[in-house]
Amino acid sequence: MGTSIESMAQVSPNGSIELCGVRVHRLSMQQVLARAENAIRHRRPLAISVVNVAKLVNMRSDAILRESVESGDLILADGMPLVWLSRLKRRPLPERVAGIDLMFELLRLADRQRLRVYFLGAERDTLRRVVDVARHDYPNLVVAGFRDGYFREDQEEEVARAIGVSAADILFVAISSPKKELFICRWGSVLRVPVCHGVGGSFDVMAGKTRRAPRWMQGLGLEWFYRLMQEPRRLWKRYLVTNVEFATLACLDLLCSLRKRPSIVASQQPSHVTFAASASAMPTRQAARD
């Protein structure tokens, strides 16, 4: 007997795993899609966050980023090193669920079910290209609306209300962290969109502005290296620092796990800040990149 979408969405036998102090849900792509479909069917909110090596490392020193990511209903592993670490801890993640892959899967779902999709973020020309591609490649989905990602903090309510009026089923937010997570969390009740997914720089890929690493490099966890080759001057220091720090954190986390002692990584989390207060301190105008 087949497993229904309802049961896949409501039953979570795998739970979650803590990786370097960050809780990550142990879900496959199909399980995430089942939850998304269930949320749309019942008009229940589902905010999706994804973490990769760089974001995980930065969350340790950036309390606003940490709280914004952890505000999501689902936190997914967008990086093979996180999958490998989970295997070493003997609580393996089913697979990597990359934010951009999930975006395309949700677009296919929208195409099959004639769902309404709202596109928020990126530069105006990039956004228009994304909408054109969506209409061409997924002709049955309905474009509920779109707006670029360059708006001031005092315009957020206006943007949120416009999205709410659109009656969208899925919202893609292509704005940098932590602004996208803070926007979804702060205005969730106004947005009234079942599935909200922060997709970072995915619109640039969809629009053909940037290229994604080949599948074999993704599988080997080398997507970062492919991006480094495209923008070496901008990214070399970022990847050197984050990759070395993650390797150190992973070793400490694994050691604590093997010794069955409380994680010393988790104990070094940044001090708590009030989420609402921290939201007001975020930048008001950022490039739509993750």
SEFI-464164 format. One record per residue (C-alpha): x, z, y; residue in three letters. Coordinates in Angstrom, 1 decimal, padded with zeros to 4 digits, always signed. Example, Ala and Ser with C-alpha at 12.3 -4.5 7.8 and 13.67 -1.06 7.14 Angstrom:
BEGIN
+012.3  +007.8  -004.5  ALA
+013.7  +007.1  -001.1  SER
//
This chain:
BEGIN
+000.0  +000.0  +000.0  MET
+001.4  -001.0  +003.4  GLY
+002.2  +001.6  +006.1  THR
-000.2  +001.4  +009.1  SER
+000.9  +001.2  +012.7  ILE
-000.9  +004.5  +013.3  GLU
+001.0  +006.3  +010.6  SER
+004.3  +004.9  +011.6  MET
+003.7  +005.9  +015.2  ALA
+002.5  +009.5  +014.5  GLN
+004.7  +010.6  +011.6  VAL
+008.4  +011.2  +012.4  SER
+010.1  +012.4  +009.3  PRO
+013.5  +011.6  +010.6  ASN
+013.3  +013.7  +013.8  GLY
+016.3  +013.6  +016.0  SER
+020.0  +014.3  +016.1  ILE
+022.2  +015.9  +018.7  GLU
+025.2  +013.7  +019.6  LEU
+027.7  +015.3  +022.0  CYS
+025.0  +017.5  +023.4  GLY
+022.4  +014.8  +023.8  VAL
+019.3  +014.6  +021.6  ARG
+018.7  +011.1  +020.2  VAL
+015.7  +010.1  +018.2  HIS
+016.3  +008.7  +014.7  ARG
+014.1  +005.7  +014.8  LEU
+014.4  +002.1  +013.8  SER
+013.4  -000.8  +016.0  MET
+010.2  -001.2  +014.0  GLN
+009.3  +002.5  +014.3  GLN
+009.8  +002.3  +018.1  VAL
+007.6  -000.8  +018.3  LEU
+004.9  +001.0  +016.2  ALA
+004.9  +003.8  +018.7  ARG
+004.7  +001.4  +021.6  ALA
+001.8  -000.4  +020.1  GLU
+000.0  +002.9  +019.4  ASN
+000.6  +004.0  +023.0  ALA
-000.9  +000.7  +024.3  ILE
-003.9  +000.9  +022.0  ARG
-004.7  +004.5  +023.1  HIS
-003.5  +004.1  +026.7  ARG
-001.1  +007.0  +026.2  ARG
+002.2  +007.2  +028.2  PRO
+005.4  +006.4  +026.4  LEU
+008.6  +006.4  +028.6  ALA
+011.6  +005.1  +026.8  ILE
+015.2  +006.0  +027.6  SER
+018.4  +004.5  +026.0  VAL
+021.9  +006.0  +026.0  VAL
+025.2  +004.3  +025.3  ASN
+028.8  +005.7  +025.4  VAL
+029.2  +005.4  +029.1  ALA
+025.9  +007.0  +029.9  LYS
+026.4  +009.8  +027.4  LEU
+029.8  +010.6  +029.0  VAL
+028.5  +010.5  +032.5  ASN
+025.5  +012.7  +031.6  MET
+028.0  +015.6  +031.1  ARG
+029.0  +015.7  +034.8  SER
+025.9  +014.2  +036.4  ASP
+023.0  +016.7  +036.1  ALA
+020.6  +014.3  +037.8  ILE
+021.4  +011.5  +035.4  LEU
+021.1  +013.9  +032.4  ARG
+017.7  +015.2  +033.4  GLU
+016.4  +011.8  +034.2  SER
+017.4  +010.4  +030.8  VAL
+016.0  +013.5  +029.0  GLU
+012.7  +013.1  +030.8  SER
+011.9  +010.1  +028.5  GLY
+009.5  +010.5  +025.6  ASP
+012.0  +008.6  +023.3  LEU
+015.8  +008.6  +023.7  ILE
+017.4  +005.8  +021.7  LEU
+021.0  +005.0  +020.8  ALA
+022.1  +001.8  +022.5  ASP
+025.6  +001.7  +021.1  GLY
+027.2  +001.4  +017.8  MET
+029.7  +004.3  +018.4  PRO
+026.7  +006.6  +018.5  LEU
+025.4  +005.2  +015.2  VAL
+028.9  +005.7  +013.6  TRP
+029.0  +009.3  +014.9  LEU
+025.6  +010.0  +013.4  SER
+026.8  +008.7  +010.0  ARG
+029.9  +011.0  +010.2  LEU
+027.6  +013.9  +010.9  LYS
+025.6  +012.9  +007.8  ARG
+022.3  +012.4  +009.7  ARG
+022.6  +008.7  +010.2  PRO
+020.5  +006.8  +012.8  LEU
+018.7  +004.0  +011.1  PRO
+020.2  +001.4  +013.4  GLU
+021.2  +000.7  +017.0  ARG
+018.2  +000.1  +019.2  VAL
+019.6  -001.7  +022.2  ALA
+017.5  -001.7  +025.3  GLY
+017.7  -005.4  +025.8  ILE
+016.7  -006.1  +022.2  ASP
+013.8  -003.8  +022.6  LEU
+012.8  -005.6  +025.7  MET
+012.6  -008.9  +023.9  PHE
+010.7  -007.3  +021.0  GLU
+008.2  -006.0  +023.4  LEU
+007.9  -009.4  +025.0  LEU
+007.1  -010.9  +021.6  ARG
+004.5  -008.1  +021.0  LEU
+003.0  -008.9  +024.4  ALA
+002.9  -012.6  +023.5  ASP
+001.1  -011.9  +020.1  ARG
-001.4  -009.6  +021.6  GLN
-001.9  -011.1  +025.1  ARG
-000.7  -008.0  +026.8  LEU
-000.1  -007.5  +030.5  ARG
+003.5  -007.1  +031.6  VAL
+004.9  -005.9  +034.9  TYR
+008.5  -006.8  +035.9  PHE
+010.2  -004.5  +038.4  LEU
+013.8  -004.7  +039.5  GLY
+016.8  -007.0  +040.1  ALA
+017.3  -009.4  +043.0  GLU
+014.5  -011.6  +044.1  ARG
+015.9  -014.9  +042.8  ASP
+016.8  -013.3  +039.5  THR
+013.4  -011.8  +039.2  LEU
+011.7  -015.1  +039.8  ARG
+013.8  -016.7  +037.1  ARG
+012.9  -013.9  +034.7  VAL
+009.1  -014.4  +035.4  VAL
+009.5  -018.2  +034.8  ASP
+011.3  -017.6  +031.5  VAL
+008.7  -015.1  +030.4  ALA
+005.9  -017.5  +031.1  ARG
+007.6  -020.3  +029.3  HIS
+008.9  -018.5  +026.3  ASP
+006.0  -016.1  +025.9  TYR
+003.0  -018.2  +027.0  PRO
+000.3  -015.8  +025.8  ASN
+001.5  -012.7  +027.7  LEU
-000.1  -012.0  +031.0  VAL
+002.3  -011.4  +034.0  VAL
+000.5  -008.5  +035.6  ALA
+002.9  -008.6  +038.6  GLY
+006.5  -008.4  +039.7  PHE
+008.6  -007.0  +042.5  ARG
+012.4  -006.9  +043.1  ASP
+014.3  -003.6  +042.8  GLY
+015.2  -003.3  +046.5  TYR
+012.9  -000.8  +048.1  PHE
+013.3  +002.4  +050.0  ARG
+012.4  +005.9  +048.7  GLU
+009.5  +006.0  +051.2  ASP
+008.2  +002.8  +049.6  GLN
+008.1  +004.2  +046.1  GLU
+004.5  +005.3  +046.2  GLU
+003.4  +001.9  +047.5  GLU
+005.3  +000.2  +044.6  VAL
+003.8  +002.6  +042.1  ALA
+000.3  +002.1  +043.3  ARG
+000.6  -001.6  +043.1  ALA
+001.8  -001.3  +039.5  ILE
-001.1  +001.0  +038.8  GLY
-003.7  -001.5  +040.2  VAL
-002.2  -004.2  +038.0  SER
-003.5  -002.6  +034.8  ALA
-000.2  -003.4  +033.0  ALA
+000.3  -002.5  +029.4  ASP
+004.1  -002.7  +029.6  ILE
+006.4  -002.0  +032.5  LEU
+010.1  -003.1  +032.5  PHE
+012.2  -001.4  +035.2  VAL
+015.5  -003.2  +035.8  ALA
+017.0  -000.8  +038.2  ILE
+020.2  +001.3  +037.7  SER
+020.2  +004.8  +036.4  SER
+019.1  +007.4  +037.3  PRO
+016.8  +005.7  +039.8  LYS
+014.7  +003.9  +037.1  LYS
+014.2  +007.1  +035.0  GLU
+013.4  +009.2  +038.1  LEU
+010.9  +006.5  +039.3  PHE
+009.1  +006.5  +036.0  ILE
+009.0  +010.3  +035.7  CYS
+007.9  +010.9  +039.3  ARG
+005.2  +008.3  +039.5  TRP
+004.0  +008.1  +035.8  GLY
+000.5  +009.4  +036.6  SER
+000.1  +006.7  +039.4  VAL
+001.7  +003.9  +037.3  LEU
-000.8  +004.4  +034.5  ARG
+001.2  +002.1  +032.2  VAL
+001.3  +003.0  +028.5  PRO
+004.9  +001.7  +027.8  VAL
+007.6  +002.1  +030.5  CYS
+011.0  +000.9  +029.5  HIS
+014.1  +001.0  +031.8  GLY
+016.1  -002.1  +031.0  VAL
+019.0  -001.9  +033.5  GLY
+020.8  -005.2  +033.8  GLY
+018.8  -007.0  +031.1  SER
+017.0  -009.2  +033.7  PHE
+020.4  -010.7  +034.5  ASP
+020.8  -011.8  +030.9  VAL
+017.3  -013.1  +030.6  MET
+017.7  -015.1  +033.8  ALA
+021.0  -016.6  +032.5  GLY
+023.0  -014.9  +035.2  LYS
+025.2  -013.1  +032.8  THR
+026.0  -013.7  +029.1  ARG
+025.7  -011.2  +026.2  ARG
+028.3  -010.7  +023.6  ALA
+028.0  -012.6  +020.3  PRO
+026.2  -010.8  +017.5  ARG
+029.4  -010.2  +015.6  TRP
+030.9  -008.4  +018.5  MET
+027.8  -006.3  +019.0  GLN
+027.9  -005.3  +015.3  GLY
+031.5  -004.2  +015.7  LEU
+030.7  -002.1  +018.8  GLY
+032.7  -004.5  +021.0  LEU
+030.0  -005.5  +023.5  GLU
+031.9  -003.4  +026.1  TRP
+035.0  -005.5  +025.5  PHE
+033.1  -008.7  +026.1  TYR
+031.8  -007.4  +029.4  ARG
+035.3  -006.2  +030.3  LEU
+036.6  -009.8  +029.8  MET
+033.9  -011.1  +032.1  GLN
+034.6  -008.5  +034.9  GLU
+038.1  -007.0  +034.2  PRO
+038.8  -005.8  +037.8  ARG
+035.5  -004.0  +038.1  ARG
+035.2  -002.5  +034.6  LEU
+038.6  -001.7  +033.2  TRP
+038.9  +001.8  +034.6  LYS
+035.3  +002.7  +033.7  ARG
+035.7  +001.7  +030.1  TYR
+039.2  +003.2  +029.8  LEU
+038.0  +006.6  +031.0  VAL
+034.6  +006.7  +029.2  THR
+035.9  +005.4  +025.9  ASN
+038.7  +007.9  +025.8  VAL
+036.5  +010.8  +026.8  GLU
+033.8  +009.8  +024.3  PHE
+036.4  +009.7  +021.5  ALA
+037.5  +013.2  +022.4  THR
+033.9  +014.5  +022.6  LEU
+033.0  +012.8  +019.3  ALA
+035.9  +014.5  +017.5  CYS
+034.9  +017.9  +018.9  LEU
+031.3  +017.4  +018.1  ASP
+032.2  +016.3  +014.5  LEU
+034.5  +019.3  +014.1  LEU
+031.8  +021.7  +015.2  CYS
+029.3  +020.0  +012.9  SER
+031.7  +020.3  +009.9  LEU
+032.3  +023.9  +010.6  ARG
+028.5  +024.5  +011.1  LYS
+029.1  +026.3  +014.4  ARG
+027.2  +025.8  +017.7  PRO
+028.5  +022.7  +019.4  SER
+031.1  +023.5  +022.1  ILE
+030.2  +020.1  +023.5  VAL
+026.6  +021.1  +024.1  ALA
+027.7  +024.4  +025.7  SER
+029.5  +022.4  +028.4  GLN
+026.4  +020.8  +029.8  GLN
+026.2  +020.6  +033.6  PRO
+024.4  +023.4  +035.3  SER
+020.6  +023.1  +035.6  HIS
+019.2  +021.6  +038.8  VAL
+015.6  +021.4  +039.7  THR
+014.3  +018.0  +038.6  PHE
+012.0  +017.4  +041.5  ALA
+014.7  +018.5  +044.0  ALA
+017.3  +016.3  +042.4  SER
+015.1  +013.3  +042.6  ALA
+015.1  +013.4  +046.4  SER
+018.9  +013.2  +046.4  ALA
+019.1  +009.9  +044.6  MET
+020.3  +006.7  +046.3  PRO
+017.5  +004.7  +047.9  THR
+018.9  +001.2  +047.6  ARG
+021.0  +000.1  +044.6  GLN
+021.9  -003.1  +042.9  ALA
+019.8  -003.8  +039.8  ALA
+022.5  -003.2  +037.3  ARG
+022.9  -000.6  +034.6  ASP
//
